[in-house]
């Protein structure tokens, strides 16, 4: 069975609100559209109880002072009637004014939190009846005075984030700490990401980029530059040298291959002589091409590569054939598996580097942070740039999400229960408010005796 609490709305109407109940499954439930009460969300803490005890002590003190001046007033009036002298009239005037001041301030302080003496006097119980309006006003106040663009820029500019952050980062211990935190964040991000999703994205991105861009002209320009710089000659030297060495080592295999391809009607000694001749000519050709930079075959290869580079850039048929070849290569399962497996290798390498404190990755990040911190701490241009970034980001947040931030205040206050809101606020500021009652009593007494004195002096 749920309990019932009373909530005072902004219009002064009293509504009943169901307290939360615990269901069989341990779930909190609310009756008929009721909202959670402030008590259930933010009950009094031990510190609040201690503050409330302090409020009660100050209330007792202020009330005791009121009773004291009332007693003084009664005694002074009795003394004045008994012929005690003029002093009794002055004391009675002071005590009378003190009572008026104390009662007026008691009414003012009490009217903030509840109806004095339970009487529904207009403009009393201000906090419980105007709670929602106070929340709206508080949100507007914060939005206008704390979340404005000029205020945010001035405060951040005065802080000097760029220089302070730079000086902090320039310390090696702080750079180590930031590096470790970045490594932890990187490992966490790579751990939560599913390899299949990343592989699919990477494969699709590479394939889509390759499909969208024609590679023939680019390859042609690169090949043309290589031939012009004679960079291909080192490759030719390597191939010719390896071919010569292979022929020297596998001469019998070459002659057997030539003899095996001879017609069946030729004599064997003729096949052997032809195989030997072919082998010697191949060996001589590779040796000459290896040793003669101006060999005609090299020149023919240069001309072929130059023509092929031009065709890749300008010949439509050649470029189309290269594009078809590219599509066939990218469409092969082996290539797609290779692209997908690249992410696994990269992730493993990054995770390993992030875990190793002495890895090149972490050492470079640490050195970069220290260098960046030193520049931010000493170079005004870098400081201005960092400050500008931070200020711009902060201004964007407060100008874009100002309503959301202020509505957090408004909605939070609106969700509080009026009774508990009143008790909470009174616990925090009620003790200071009781000094108003005490001051009212003292000031009222002084004002009363002053007015009485002036009246006597003027003969009133």
Secondary structure as a PSIPRED ss2 file (coil, helix, strand):
# PSIPRED VFORMAT (PSIPRED V4.0)

   1 X C   1.000  0.000  0.000
   2 X C   1.000  0.000  0.000
   3 X C   1.000  0.000  0.000
   4 X E   0.000  0.000  1.000
   5 X E   0.000  0.000  1.000
   6 X E   0.000  0.000  1.000
   7 X E   0.000  0.000  1.000
   8 X E   0.000  0.000  1.000
   9 X C   1.000  0.000  0.000
  10 X C   1.000  0.000  0.000
  11 X C   1.000  0.000  0.000
  12 X C   1.000  0.000  0.000
  13 X C   1.000  0.000  0.000
  14 X E   0.000  0.000  1.000
  15 X E   0.000  0.000  1.000
  16 X E   0.000  0.000  1.000
  17 X E   0.000  0.000  1.000
  18 X E   0.000  0.000  1.000
  19 X C   1.000  0.000  0.000
  20 X C   1.000  0.000  0.000
  21 X E   0.000  0.000  1.000
  22 X E   0.000  0.000  1.000
  23 X C   1.000  0.000  0.000
  24 X C   1.000  0.000  0.000
  25 X C   1.000  0.000  0.000
  26 X C   1.000  0.000  0.000
  27 X C   1.000  0.000  0.000
  28 X E   0.000  0.000  1.000
  29 X E   0.000  0.000  1.000
  30 X C   1.000  0.000  0.000
  31 X C   1.000  0.000  0.000
  32 X C   1.000  0.000  0.000
  33 X C   1.000  0.000  0.000
  34 X C   1.000  0.000  0.000
  35 X C   1.000  0.000  0.000
  36 X C   1.000  0.000  0.000
  37 X C   1.000  0.000  0.000
  38 X H   0.000  1.000  0.000
  39 X H   0.000  1.000  0.000
  40 X H   0.000  1.000  0.000
  41 X H   0.000  1.000  0.000
  42 X C   1.000  0.000  0.000
  43 X C   1.000  0.000  0.000
  44 X C   1.000  0.000  0.000
  45 X C   1.000  0.000  0.000
  46 X H   0.000  1.000  0.000
  47 X H   0.000  1.000  0.000
  48 X H   0.000  1.000  0.000
  49 X H   0.000  1.000  0.000
  50 X H   0.000  1.000  0.000
  51 X H   0.000  1.000  0.000
  52 X H   0.000  1.000  0.000
  53 X H   0.000  1.000  0.000
  54 X H   0.000  1.000  0.000
  55 X H   0.000  1.000  0.000
  56 X H   0.000  1.000  0.000
  57 X H   0.000  1.000  0.000
  58 X H   0.000  1.000  0.000
  59 X H   0.000  1.000  0.000
  60 X H   0.000  1.000  0.000
  61 X H   0.000  1.000  0.000
  62 X H   0.000  1.000  0.000
  63 X H   0.000  1.000  0.000
  64 X H   0.000  1.000  0.000
  65 X H   0.000  1.000  0.000
  66 X H   0.000  1.000  0.000
  67 X H   0.000  1.000  0.000
  68 X H   0.000  1.000  0.000
  69 X H   0.000  1.000  0.000
  70 X H   0.000  1.000  0.000
  71 X H   0.000  1.000  0.000
  72 X H   0.000  1.000  0.000
  73 X H   0.000  1.000  0.000
  74 X H   0.000  1.000  0.000
  75 X H   0.000  1.000  0.000
  76 X H   0.000  1.000  0.000
  77 X H   0.000  1.000  0.000
  78 X H   0.000  1.000  0.000
  79 X H   0.000  1.000  0.000
  80 X H   0.000  1.000  0.000
  81 X H   0.000  1.000  0.000
  82 X C   1.000  0.000  0.000
  83 X C   1.000  0.000  0.000
  84 X C   1.000  0.000  0.000
  85 X C   1.000  0.000  0.000
  86 X H   0.000  1.000  0.000
  87 X H   0.000  1.000  0.000
  88 X H   0.000  1.000  0.000
  89 X H   0.000  1.000  0.000
  90 X H   0.000  1.000  0.000
  91 X H   0.000  1.000  0.000
  92 X H   0.000  1.000  0.000
  93 X H   0.000  1.000  0.000
  94 X H   0.000  1.000  0.000
  95 X H   0.000  1.000  0.000
  96 X H   0.000  1.000  0.000
  97 X H   0.000  1.000  0.000
  98 X H   0.000  1.000  0.000
  99 X H   0.000  1.000  0.000
 100 X H   0.000  1.000  0.000
 101 X H   0.000  1.000  0.000
 102 X H   0.000  1.000  0.000
 103 X H   0.000  1.000  0.000
 104 X H   0.000  1.000  0.000
 105 X H   0.000  1.000  0.000
 106 X H   0.000  1.000  0.000
 107 X H   0.000  1.000  0.000
 108 X H   0.000  1.000  0.000
 109 X H   0.000  1.000  0.000
 110 X H   0.000  1.000  0.000
 111 X H   0.000  1.000  0.000
 112 X H   0.000  1.000  0.000
 113 X H   0.000  1.000  0.000
 114 X C   1.000  0.000  0.000
 115 X C   1.000  0.000  0.000
 116 X H   0.000  1.000  0.000
 117 X H   0.000  1.000  0.000
 118 X H   0.000  1.000  0.000
 119 X C   1.000  0.000  0.000
 120 X C   1.000  0.000  0.000
 121 X C   1.000  0.000  0.000
 122 X C   1.000  0.000  0.000
 123 X C   1.000  0.000  0.000
 124 X C   1.000  0.000  0.000
 125 X C   1.000  0.000  0.000
 126 X H   0.000  1.000  0.000
 127 X H   0.000  1.000  0.000
 128 X H   0.000  1.000  0.000
 129 X H   0.000  1.000  0.000
 130 X C   1.000  0.000  0.000
 131 X H   0.000  1.000  0.000
 132 X H   0.000  1.000  0.000
 133 X H   0.000  1.000  0.000
 134 X H   0.000  1.000  0.000
 135 X H   0.000  1.000  0.000
 136 X H   0.000  1.000  0.000
 137 X H   0.000  1.000  0.000
 138 X H   0.000  1.000  0.000
 139 X H   0.000  1.000  0.000
 140 X H   0.000  1.000  0.000
 141 X H   0.000  1.000  0.000
 142 X H   0.000  1.000  0.000
 143 X H   0.000  1.000  0.000
 144 X H   0.000  1.000  0.000
 145 X H   0.000  1.000  0.000
 146 X C   1.000  0.000  0.000
 147 X C   1.000  0.000  0.000
 148 X C   1.000  0.000  0.000
 149 X H   0.000  1.000  0.000
 150 X H   0.000  1.000  0.000
 151 X H   0.000  1.000  0.000
 152 X H   0.000  1.000  0.000
 153 X H   0.000  1.000  0.000
 154 X H   0.000  1.000  0.000
 155 X H   0.000  1.000  0.000
 156 X H   0.000  1.000  0.000
 157 X H   0.000  1.000  0.000
 158 X H   0.000  1.000  0.000
 159 X H   0.000  1.000  0.000
 160 X C   1.000  0.000  0.000
 161 X H   0.000  1.000  0.000
 162 X H   0.000  1.000  0.000
 163 X H   0.000  1.000  0.000
 164 X H   0.000  1.000  0.000
 165 X H   0.000  1.000  0.000
 166 X H   0.000  1.000  0.000
 167 X H   0.000  1.000  0.000
 168 X H   0.000  1.000  0.000
 169 X H   0.000  1.000  0.000
 170 X H   0.000  1.000  0.000
 171 X C   1.000  0.000  0.000
 172 X H   0.000  1.000  0.000
 173 X H   0.000  1.000  0.000
 174 X H   0.000  1.000  0.000
 175 X H   0.000  1.000  0.000
 176 X H   0.000  1.000  0.000
 177 X H   0.000  1.000  0.000
 178 X H   0.000  1.000  0.000
 179 X H   0.000  1.000  0.000
 180 X H   0.000  1.000  0.000
 181 X H   0.000  1.000  0.000
 182 X H   0.000  1.000  0.000
 183 X H   0.000  1.000  0.000
 184 X H   0.000  1.000  0.000
 185 X H   0.000  1.000  0.000
 186 X H   0.000  1.000  0.000
 187 X H   0.000  1.000  0.000
 188 X H   0.000  1.000  0.000
 189 X H   0.000  1.000  0.000
 190 X H   0.000  1.000  0.000
 191 X H   0.000  1.000  0.000
 192 X H   0.000  1.000  0.000
 193 X C   1.000  0.000  0.000
 194 X C   1.000  0.000  0.000
 195 X H   0.000  1.000  0.000
 196 X H   0.000  1.000  0.000
 197 X H   0.000  1.000  0.000
 198 X H   0.000  1.000  0.000
 199 X H   0.000  1.000  0.000
 200 X H   0.000  1.000  0.000
 201 X H   0.000  1.000  0.000
 202 X H   0.000  1.000  0.000
 203 X H   0.000  1.000  0.000
 204 X H   0.000  1.000  0.000
 205 X H   0.000  1.000  0.000
 206 X H   0.000  1.000  0.000
 207 X H   0.000  1.000  0.000
 208 X H   0.000  1.000  0.000
 209 X H   0.000  1.000  0.000
 210 X H   0.000  1.000  0.000
 211 X H   0.000  1.000  0.000
 212 X H   0.000  1.000  0.000
 213 X C   1.000  0.000  0.000
 214 X C   1.000  0.000  0.000
 215 X C   1.000  0.000  0.000
 216 X H   0.000  1.000  0.000
 217 X H   0.000  1.000  0.000
 218 X H   0.000  1.000  0.000
 219 X H   0.000  1.000  0.000
 220 X H   0.000  1.000  0.000
 221 X H   0.000  1.000  0.000
 222 X H   0.000  1.000  0.000
 223 X H   0.000  1.000  0.000
 224 X H   0.000  1.000  0.000
 225 X H   0.000  1.000  0.000
 226 X H   0.000  1.000  0.000
 227 X H   0.000  1.000  0.000
 228 X H   0.000  1.000  0.000
 229 X C   1.000  0.000  0.000
 230 X C   1.000  0.000  0.000
 231 X C   1.000  0.000  0.000
 232 X H   0.000  1.000  0.000
 233 X H   0.000  1.000  0.000
 234 X H   0.000  1.000  0.000
 235 X H   0.000  1.000  0.000
 236 X H   0.000  1.000  0.000
 237 X H   0.000  1.000  0.000
 238 X H   0.000  1.000  0.000
 239 X H   0.000  1.000  0.000
 240 X H   0.000  1.000  0.000
 241 X H   0.000  1.000  0.000
 242 X H   0.000  1.000  0.000
 243 X H   0.000  1.000  0.000
 244 X H   0.000  1.000  0.000
 245 X H   0.000  1.000  0.000
 246 X H   0.000  1.000  0.000
 247 X H   0.000  1.000  0.000
 248 X H   0.000  1.000  0.000
 249 X H   0.000  1.000  0.000
 250 X C   1.000  0.000  0.000
 251 X H   0.000  1.000  0.000
 252 X H   0.000  1.000  0.000
 253 X H   0.000  1.000  0.000
 254 X H   0.000  1.000  0.000
 255 X H   0.000  1.000  0.000
 256 X H   0.000  1.000  0.000
 257 X H   0.000  1.000  0.000
 258 X H   0.000  1.000  0.000
 259 X H   0.000  1.000  0.000
 260 X H   0.000  1.000  0.000
 261 X C   1.000  0.000  0.000
 262 X C   1.000  0.000  0.000
 263 X C   1.000  0.000  0.000
 264 X C   1.000  0.000  0.000
 265 X C   1.000  0.000  0.000
 266 X C   1.000  0.000  0.000
 267 X C   1.000  0.000  0.000
 268 X H   0.000  1.000  0.000
 269 X H   0.000  1.000  0.000
 270 X H   0.000  1.000  0.000
 271 X H   0.000  1.000  0.000
 272 X H   0.000  1.000  0.000
 273 X H   0.000  1.000  0.000
 274 X H   0.000  1.000  0.000
 275 X H   0.000  1.000  0.000
 276 X H   0.000  1.000  0.000
 277 X H   0.000  1.000  0.000
 278 X H   0.000  1.000  0.000
 279 X H   0.000  1.000  0.000
 280 X H   0.000  1.000  0.000
 281 X H   0.000  1.000  0.000
 282 X H   0.000  1.000  0.000
 283 X H   0.000  1.000  0.000
 284 X H   0.000  1.000  0.000
 285 X H   0.000  1.000  0.000
 286 X H   0.000  1.000  0.000
 287 X H   0.000  1.000  0.000
 288 X H   0.000  1.000  0.000
 289 X H   0.000  1.000  0.000
 290 X H   0.000  1.000  0.000
 291 X H   0.000  1.000  0.000
 292 X C   1.000  0.000  0.000
 293 X C   1.000  0.000  0.000
 294 X C   1.000  0.000  0.000
 295 X C   1.000  0.000  0.000
 296 X H   0.000  1.000  0.000
 297 X H   0.000  1.000  0.000
 298 X H   0.000  1.000  0.000
 299 X H   0.000  1.000  0.000
 300 X H   0.000  1.000  0.000
 301 X H   0.000  1.000  0.000
 302 X H   0.000  1.000  0.000
 303 X H   0.000  1.000  0.000
 304 X H   0.000  1.000  0.000
 305 X H   0.000  1.000  0.000
 306 X H   0.000  1.000  0.000
 307 X H   0.000  1.000  0.000
 308 X H   0.000  1.000  0.000
 309 X H   0.000  1.000  0.000
 310 X H   0.000  1.000  0.000
 311 X H   0.000  1.000  0.000
 312 X H   0.000  1.000  0.000
 313 X H   0.000  1.000  0.000
 314 X H   0.000  1.000  0.000
 315 X C   1.000  0.000  0.000
 316 X H   0.000  1.000  0.000
 317 X H   0.000  1.000  0.000
 318 X H   0.000  1.000  0.000
 319 X H   0.000  1.000  0.000
 320 X H   0.000  1.000  0.000
 321 X H   0.000  1.000  0.000
 322 X H   0.000  1.000  0.000
 323 X H   0.000  1.000  0.000
 324 X H   0.000  1.000  0.000
 325 X H   0.000  1.000  0.000
 326 X H   0.000  1.000  0.000
 327 X H   0.000  1.000  0.000
 328 X H   0.000  1.000  0.000
 329 X H   0.000  1.000  0.000
 330 X H   0.000  1.000  0.000
 331 X H   0.000  1.000  0.000
 332 X C   1.000  0.000  0.000
 333 X H   0.000  1.000  0.000
 334 X H   0.000  1.000  0.000
 335 X H   0.000  1.000  0.000
 336 X H   0.000  1.000  0.000
 337 X H   0.000  1.000  0.000
 338 X H   0.000  1.000  0.000
 339 X H   0.000  1.000  0.000
 340 X H   0.000  1.000  0.000
 341 X H   0.000  1.000  0.000
 342 X H   0.000  1.000  0.000
 343 X H   0.000  1.000  0.000
 344 X H   0.000  1.000  0.000
 345 X H   0.000  1.000  0.000
 346 X H   0.000  1.000  0.000
 347 X H   0.000  1.000  0.000
 348 X H   0.000  1.000  0.000
 349 X H   0.000  1.000  0.000
 350 X H   0.000  1.000  0.000
 351 X H   0.000  1.000  0.000
 352 X H   0.000  1.000  0.000
 353 X H   0.000  1.000  0.000
 354 X H   0.000  1.000  0.000
 355 X H   0.000  1.000  0.000
 356 X C   1.000  0.000  0.000
 357 X C   1.000  0.000  0.000
 358 X C   1.000  0.000  0.000
 359 X C   1.000  0.000  0.000
 360 X H   0.000  1.000  0.000
 361 X H   0.000  1.000  0.000
 362 X H   0.000  1.000  0.000
 363 X H   0.000  1.000  0.000
 364 X H   0.000  1.000  0.000
 365 X H   0.000  1.000  0.000
 366 X H   0.000  1.000  0.000
 367 X H   0.000  1.000  0.000
 368 X H   0.000  1.000  0.000
 369 X H   0.000  1.000  0.000
 370 X H   0.000  1.000  0.000
 371 X H   0.000  1.000  0.000
 372 X H   0.000  1.000  0.000
 373 X H   0.000  1.000  0.000
 374 X H   0.000  1.000  0.000
 375 X H   0.000  1.000  0.000
 376 X H   0.000  1.000  0.000
 377 X H   0.000  1.000  0.000
 378 X H   0.000  1.000  0.000
 379 X C   1.000  0.000  0.000
 380 X H   0.000  1.000  0.000
 381 X H   0.000  1.000  0.000
 382 X H   0.000  1.000  0.000
 383 X H   0.000  1.000  0.000
 384 X H   0.000  1.000  0.000
 385 X H   0.000  1.000  0.000
 386 X H   0.000  1.000  0.000
 387 X H   0.000  1.000  0.000
 388 X H   0.000  1.000  0.000
 389 X H   0.000  1.000  0.000
 390 X H   0.000  1.000  0.000
 391 X H   0.000  1.000  0.000
 392 X H   0.000  1.000  0.000
 393 X H   0.000  1.000  0.000
 394 X H   0.000  1.000  0.000
 395 X H   0.000  1.000  0.000
 396 X H   0.000  1.000  0.000
 397 X H   0.000  1.000  0.000
 398 X H   0.000  1.000  0.000
 399 X H   0.000  1.000  0.000
 400 X H   0.000  1.000  0.000
 401 X C   1.000  0.000  0.000
 402 X H   0.000  1.000  0.000
 403 X H   0.000  1.000  0.000
 404 X H   0.000  1.000  0.000
 405 X H   0.000  1.000  0.000
 406 X H   0.000  1.000  0.000
 407 X H   0.000  1.000  0.000
 408 X H   0.000  1.000  0.000
 409 X H   0.000  1.000  0.000
 410 X H   0.000  1.000  0.000
 411 X H   0.000  1.000  0.000
 412 X H   0.000  1.000  0.000
 413 X H   0.000  1.000  0.000
 414 X H   0.000  1.000  0.000
 415 X H   0.000  1.000  0.000
 416 X C   1.000  0.000  0.000
 417 X C   1.000  0.000  0.000
 418 X H   0.000  1.000  0.000
 419 X H   0.000  1.000  0.000
 420 X H   0.000  1.000  0.000
 421 X H   0.000  1.000  0.000
 422 X H   0.000  1.000  0.000
 423 X H   0.000  1.000  0.000
 424 X H   0.000  1.000  0.000
 425 X H   0.000  1.000  0.000
 426 X H   0.000  1.000  0.000
 427 X H   0.000  1.000  0.000
 428 X H   0.000  1.000  0.000
 429 X H   0.000  1.000  0.000
 430 X H   0.000  1.000  0.000
 431 X H   0.000  1.000  0.000
 432 X H   0.000  1.000  0.000
 433 X H   0.000  1.000  0.000
 434 X H   0.000  1.000  0.000
 435 X H   0.000  1.000  0.000
 436 X H   0.000  1.000  0.000
 437 X H   0.000  1.000  0.000
 438 X H   0.000  1.000  0.000
 439 X H   0.000  1.000  0.000
 440 X H   0.000  1.000  0.000
 441 X H   0.000  1.000  0.000
 442 X H   0.000  1.000  0.000
 443 X H   0.000  1.000  0.000
 444 X H   0.000  1.000  0.000
 445 X H   0.000  1.000  0.000
 446 X H   0.000  1.000  0.000
 447 X H   0.000  1.000  0.000
 448 X H   0.000  1.000  0.000
 449 X H   0.000  1.000  0.000
 450 X H   0.000  1.000  0.000
 451 X H   0.000  1.000  0.000
 452 X H   0.000  1.000  0.000
 453 X H   0.000  1.000  0.000
 454 X H   0.000  1.000  0.000
 455 X H   0.000  1.000  0.000
 456 X H   0.000  1.000  0.000
 457 X H   0.000  1.000  0.000
 458 X C   1.000  0.000  0.000
 459 X C   1.000  0.000  0.000
 460 X C   1.000  0.000  0.000
